[in-house]
């Protein structure tokens, strides 16, 4: 299975620490929002970092 049309390994690295179901749902949402073939990695990485920060803040 390829997420966002990229190799499974890289897609897994992108969503590391999240379950496969979540990855699938995220990629589905992403595909719906971005019709381009190539994903915008800067944007994804920024959102992921933000999410991690938010989670970290919530834990404390």
Backbone as XML, in Angstrom:
<?xml version="1.0"?>
<chain id="A" units="angstrom">
  <residue number="1" name="UNK">
    <atom name="N" x="0.838" y="-1.209" z="0.000"/>
    <atom name="CA" x="0.000" y="0.000" z="0.000"/>
    <atom name="C" x="0.869" y="1.254" z="0.000"/>
  </residue>
  <residue number="2" name="UNK">
    <atom name="N" x="0.565" y="2.147" z="-0.910"/>
    <atom name="CA" x="1.301" y="3.412" z="-0.911"/>
    <atom name="C" x="0.373" y="4.530" z="-0.478"/>
  </residue>
  <residue number="3" name="UNK">
    <atom name="N" x="0.866" y="5.349" z="0.425"/>
    <atom name="CA" x="0.096" y="6.494" z="0.898"/>
    <atom name="C" x="0.522" y="7.706" z="0.097"/>
  </residue>
  <residue number="4" name="UNK">
    <atom name="N" x="-0.415" y="8.451" z="-0.431"/>
    <atom name="CA" x="-0.139" y="9.657" z="-1.221"/>
    <atom name="C" x="0.730" y="9.363" z="-2.440"/>
  </residue>
  <residue number="5" name="UNK">
    <atom name="N" x="0.723" y="8.105" z="-2.903"/>
    <atom name="CA" x="1.508" y="7.754" z="-4.085"/>
    <atom name="C" x="2.998" y="7.763" z="-3.834"/>
  </residue>
  <residue number="6" name="UNK">
    <atom name="N" x="3.415" y="7.629" z="-2.569"/>
    <atom name="CA" x="4.845" y="7.556" z="-2.265"/>
    <atom name="C" x="5.151" y="6.205" z="-1.644"/>
  </residue>
  <residue number="7" name="UNK">
    <atom name="N" x="6.414" y="5.885" z="-1.509"/>
    <atom name="CA" x="6.798" y="4.568" z="-0.984"/>
    <atom name="C" x="6.292" y="4.393" z="0.451"/>
  </residue>
  <residue number="8" name="UNK">
    <atom name="N" x="5.857" y="3.188" z="0.775"/>
    <atom name="CA" x="5.299" y="2.935" z="2.108"/>
    <atom name="C" x="6.248" y="3.321" z="3.243"/>
  </residue>
  <residue number="9" name="UNK">
    <atom name="N" x="7.550" y="3.084" z="3.036"/>
    <atom name="CA" x="8.520" y="3.376" z="4.096"/>
    <atom name="C" x="8.505" y="4.868" z="4.440"/>
  </residue>
  <residue number="10" name="UNK">
    <atom name="N" x="8.572" y="5.717" z="3.405"/>
    <atom name="CA" x="8.617" y="7.160" z="3.655"/>
    <atom name="C" x="7.301" y="7.635" z="4.260"/>
  </residue>
  <residue number="11" name="UNK">
    <atom name="N" x="6.200" y="7.068" z="3.779"/>
    <atom name="CA" x="4.903" y="7.479" z="4.314"/>
    <atom name="C" x="4.807" y="7.077" z="5.783"/>
  </residue>
  <residue number="12" name="UNK">
    <atom name="N" x="5.396" y="5.915" z="6.111"/>
    <atom name="CA" x="5.374" y="5.483" z="7.513"/>
    <atom name="C" x="6.209" y="6.424" z="8.370"/>
  </residue>
  <residue number="13" name="UNK">
    <atom name="N" x="7.372" y="6.824" z="7.839"/>
    <atom name="CA" x="8.236" y="7.745" z="8.574"/>
    <atom name="C" x="7.506" y="9.064" z="8.822"/>
  </residue>
  <residue number="14" name="UNK">
    <atom name="N" x="6.711" y="9.462" z="7.834"/>
    <atom name="CA" x="5.977" y="10.720" z="7.941"/>
    <atom name="C" x="5.006" y="10.677" z="9.118"/>
  </residue>
  <residue number="15" name="UNK">
    <atom name="N" x="4.323" y="9.552" z="9.266"/>
    <atom name="CA" x="3.319" y="9.443" z="10.326"/>
    <atom name="C" x="3.806" y="8.549" z="11.458"/>
  </residue>
  <residue number="16" name="UNK">
    <atom name="N" x="5.091" y="8.580" z="11.741"/>
    <atom name="CA" x="5.650" y="7.690" z="12.764"/>
    <atom name="C" x="4.987" y="7.972" z="14.110"/>
  </residue>
  <residue number="17" name="UNK">
    <atom name="N" x="4.664" y="6.907" z="14.814"/>
    <atom name="CA" x="4.044" y="7.055" z="16.119"/>
    <atom name="C" x="2.524" y="7.088" z="16.054"/>
  </residue>
  <residue number="18" name="UNK">
    <atom name="N" x="1.972" y="7.049" z="14.834"/>
    <atom name="CA" x="0.517" y="6.994" z="14.698"/>
    <atom name="C" x="0.133" y="5.652" z="14.099"/>
  </residue>
  <residue number="19" name="UNK">
    <atom name="N" x="-1.057" y="5.177" z="14.416"/>
    <atom name="CA" x="-1.494" y="3.873" z="13.931"/>
    <atom name="C" x="-1.767" y="3.923" z="12.433"/>
  </residue>
  <residue number="20" name="UNK">
    <atom name="N" x="-1.758" y="2.756" z="11.798"/>
    <atom name="CA" x="-1.948" y="2.695" z="10.345"/>
    <atom name="C" x="-3.324" y="3.218" z="9.943"/>
  </residue>
  <residue number="21" name="UNK">
    <atom name="N" x="-4.335" y="2.959" z="10.765"/>
    <atom name="CA" x="-5.678" y="3.461" z="10.455"/>
    <atom name="C" x="-5.657" y="4.980" z="10.377"/>
  </residue>
  <residue number="22" name="UNK">
    <atom name="N" x="-4.961" y="5.578" z="11.321"/>
    <atom name="CA" x="-4.855" y="7.038" z="11.357"/>
    <atom name="C" x="-4.114" y="7.532" z="10.118"/>
  </residue>
  <residue number="23" name="UNK">
    <atom name="N" x="-3.050" y="6.823" z="9.748"/>
    <atom name="CA" x="-2.281" y="7.195" z="8.558"/>
    <atom name="C" x="-3.183" y="7.166" z="7.337"/>
  </residue>
  <residue number="24" name="UNK">
    <atom name="N" x="-3.969" y="6.097" z="7.228"/>
    <atom name="CA" x="-4.867" y="5.950" z="6.085"/>
    <atom name="C" x="-5.883" y="7.086" z="6.039"/>
  </residue>
  <residue number="25" name="UNK">
    <atom name="N" x="-6.476" y="7.393" z="7.197"/>
    <atom name="CA" x="-7.483" y="8.456" z="7.235"/>
    <atom name="C" x="-6.844" y="9.800" z="6.914"/>
  </residue>
  <residue number="26" name="UNK">
    <atom name="N" x="-5.629" y="10.027" z="7.453"/>
    <atom name="CA" x="-4.918" y="11.279" z="7.185"/>
    <atom name="C" x="-4.617" y="11.418" z="5.706"/>
  </residue>
  <residue number="27" name="UNK">
    <atom name="N" x="-4.135" y="10.324" z="5.103"/>
    <atom name="CA" x="-3.777" y="10.373" z="3.690"/>
    <atom name="C" x="-5.030" y="10.588" z="2.847"/>
  </residue>
  <residue number="28" name="UNK">
    <atom name="N" x="-6.144" y="9.993" z="3.283"/>
    <atom name="CA" x="-7.407" y="10.160" z="2.573"/>
    <atom name="C" x="-7.824" y="11.627" z="2.595"/>
  </residue>
  <residue number="29" name="UNK">
    <atom name="N" x="-7.789" y="12.214" z="3.789"/>
    <atom name="CA" x="-8.126" y="13.630" z="3.947"/>
    <atom name="C" x="-7.181" y="14.470" z="3.104"/>
  </residue>
  <residue number="30" name="UNK">
    <atom name="N" x="-5.897" y="14.108" z="3.163"/>
    <atom name="CA" x="-4.880" y="14.868" z="2.425"/>
    <atom name="C" x="-5.149" y="14.817" z="0.931"/>
  </residue>
  <residue number="31" name="UNK">
    <atom name="N" x="-5.486" y="13.618" z="0.438"/>
    <atom name="CA" x="-5.766" y="13.456" z="-0.992"/>
    <atom name="C" x="-6.962" y="14.303" z="-1.407"/>
  </residue>
  <residue number="32" name="UNK">
    <atom name="N" x="-7.972" y="14.350" z="-0.541"/>
    <atom name="CA" x="-9.169" y="15.134" z="-0.852"/>
    <atom name="C" x="-8.837" y="16.618" z="-0.914"/>
  </residue>
  <residue number="33" name="UNK">
    <atom name="N" x="-7.961" y="17.062" z="-0.019"/>
    <atom name="CA" x="-7.630" y="18.485" z="0.053"/>
    <atom name="C" x="-6.595" y="18.912" z="-0.973"/>
  </residue>
  <residue number="34" name="UNK">
    <atom name="N" x="-5.700" y="17.990" z="-1.358"/>
    <atom name="CA" x="-4.640" y="18.325" z="-2.304"/>
    <atom name="C" x="-4.727" y="17.398" z="-3.505"/>
  </residue>
  <residue number="35" name="UNK">
    <atom name="N" x="-5.158" y="17.938" z="-4.628"/>
    <atom name="CA" x="-5.328" y="17.104" z="-5.810"/>
    <atom name="C" x="-4.021" y="16.909" z="-6.561"/>
  </residue>
  <residue number="36" name="UNK">
    <atom name="N" x="-2.994" y="17.718" z="-6.235"/>
    <atom name="CA" x="-1.701" y="17.563" z="-6.900"/>
    <atom name="C" x="-1.089" y="16.208" z="-6.583"/>
  </residue>
  <residue number="37" name="UNK">
    <atom name="N" x="-0.254" y="15.705" z="-7.488"/>
    <atom name="CA" x="0.367" y="14.399" z="-7.288"/>
    <atom name="C" x="1.404" y="14.475" z="-6.178"/>
  </residue>
  <residue number="38" name="UNK">
    <atom name="N" x="2.187" y="15.545" z="-6.189"/>
    <atom name="CA" x="3.271" y="15.644" z="-5.214"/>
    <atom name="C" x="2.799" y="16.360" z="-3.961"/>
  </residue>
  <residue number="39" name="UNK">
    <atom name="N" x="2.946" y="15.717" z="-2.796"/>
    <atom name="CA" x="2.547" y="16.369" z="-1.556"/>
    <atom name="C" x="3.500" y="17.493" z="-1.179"/>
  </residue>
  <residue number="40" name="UNK">
    <atom name="N" x="2.957" y="18.474" z="-0.489"/>
    <atom name="CA" x="3.764" y="19.611" z="-0.045"/>
    <atom name="C" x="4.407" y="19.246" z="1.295"/>
  </residue>
  <residue number="41" name="UNK">
    <atom name="N" x="5.658" y="18.763" z="1.208"/>
    <atom name="CA" x="6.309" y="18.219" z="2.411"/>
    <atom name="C" x="6.527" y="19.276" z="3.484"/>
  </residue>
  <residue number="42" name="UNK">
    <atom name="N" x="6.889" y="20.496" z="3.079"/>
    <atom name="CA" x="7.116" y="21.563" z="4.065"/>
    <atom name="C" x="5.863" y="21.763" z="4.908"/>
  </residue>
  <residue number="43" name="UNK">
    <atom name="N" x="4.732" y="21.803" z="4.215"/>
    <atom name="CA" x="3.461" y="22.019" z="4.892"/>
    <atom name="C" x="3.150" y="20.856" z="5.837"/>
  </residue>
  <residue number="44" name="UNK">
    <atom name="N" x="3.342" y="19.635" z="5.342"/>
    <atom name="CA" x="3.066" y="18.449" z="6.161"/>
    <atom name="C" x="3.946" y="18.461" z="7.400"/>
  </residue>
  <residue number="45" name="UNK">
    <atom name="N" x="5.242" y="18.678" z="7.201"/>
    <atom name="CA" x="6.178" y="18.646" z="8.321"/>
    <atom name="C" x="5.831" y="19.708" z="9.350"/>
  </residue>
  <residue number="46" name="UNK">
    <atom name="N" x="5.458" y="20.896" z="8.875"/>
    <atom name="CA" x="5.084" y="21.974" z="9.794"/>
    <atom name="C" x="3.863" y="21.583" z="10.611"/>
  </residue>
  <residue number="47" name="UNK">
    <atom name="N" x="2.845" y="21.019" z="9.937"/>
    <atom name="CA" x="1.628" y="20.633" z="10.653"/>
    <atom name="C" x="1.929" y="19.522" z="11.646"/>
  </residue>
  <residue number="48" name="UNK">
    <atom name="N" x="2.802" y="18.583" z="11.252"/>
    <atom name="CA" x="3.162" y="17.484" z="12.149"/>
    <atom name="C" x="3.879" y="18.020" z="13.387"/>
  </residue>
  <residue number="49" name="UNK">
    <atom name="N" x="4.821" y="18.945" z="13.165"/>
    <atom name="CA" x="5.551" y="19.534" z="14.283"/>
    <atom name="C" x="4.594" y="20.268" z="15.213"/>
  </residue>
  <residue number="50" name="UNK">
    <atom name="N" x="3.661" y="21.000" z="14.624"/>
    <atom name="CA" x="2.669" y="21.725" z="15.418"/>
    <atom name="C" x="1.857" y="20.751" z="16.261"/>
  </residue>
  <residue number="51" name="UNK">
    <atom name="N" x="1.414" y="19.650" z="15.635"/>
    <atom name="CA" x="0.619" y="18.660" z="16.346"/>
    <atom name="C" x="1.394" y="18.089" z="17.515"/>
  </residue>
  <residue number="52" name="UNK">
    <atom name="N" x="2.684" y="17.791" z="17.277"/>
    <atom name="CA" x="3.522" y="17.236" z="18.340"/>
    <atom name="C" x="3.655" y="18.233" z="19.482"/>
  </residue>
  <residue number="53" name="UNK">
    <atom name="N" x="3.844" y="19.520" z="19.136"/>
    <atom name="CA" x="3.960" y="20.568" z="20.152"/>
    <atom name="C" x="2.682" y="20.640" z="20.974"/>
  </residue>
  <residue number="54" name="UNK">
    <atom name="N" x="1.554" y="20.611" z="20.277"/>
    <atom name="CA" x="0.254" y="20.702" z="20.948"/>
    <atom name="C" x="0.082" y="19.521" z="21.901"/>
  </residue>
  <residue number="55" name="UNK">
    <atom name="N" x="0.420" y="18.303" z="21.419"/>
    <atom name="CA" x="0.311" y="17.108" z="22.259"/>
    <atom name="C" x="1.201" y="17.241" z="23.489"/>
  </residue>
  <residue number="56" name="UNK">
    <atom name="N" x="2.411" y="17.748" z="23.268"/>
    <atom name="CA" x="3.382" y="17.895" z="24.356"/>
    <atom name="C" x="2.852" y="18.863" z="25.411"/>
  </residue>
  <residue number="57" name="UNK">
    <atom name="N" x="2.273" y="19.958" z="24.944"/>
    <atom name="CA" x="1.714" y="20.965" z="25.856"/>
    <atom name="C" x="0.556" y="20.349" z="26.651"/>
  </residue>
  <residue number="58" name="UNK">
    <atom name="N" x="-0.292" y="19.582" z="25.965"/>
    <atom name="CA" x="-1.446" y="18.967" z="26.621"/>
    <atom name="C" x="-1.018" y="17.979" z="27.699"/>
  </residue>
  <residue number="59" name="UNK">
    <atom name="N" x="0.082" y="17.255" z="27.436"/>
    <atom name="CA" x="0.557" y="16.263" z="28.412"/>
    <atom name="C" x="0.951" y="16.933" z="29.721"/>
  </residue>
  <residue number="60" name="UNK">
    <atom name="N" x="1.563" y="18.104" z="29.631"/>
    <atom name="CA" x="2.025" y="18.803" z="30.832"/>
    <atom name="C" x="0.898" y="19.536" z="31.526"/>
  </residue>
</chain>
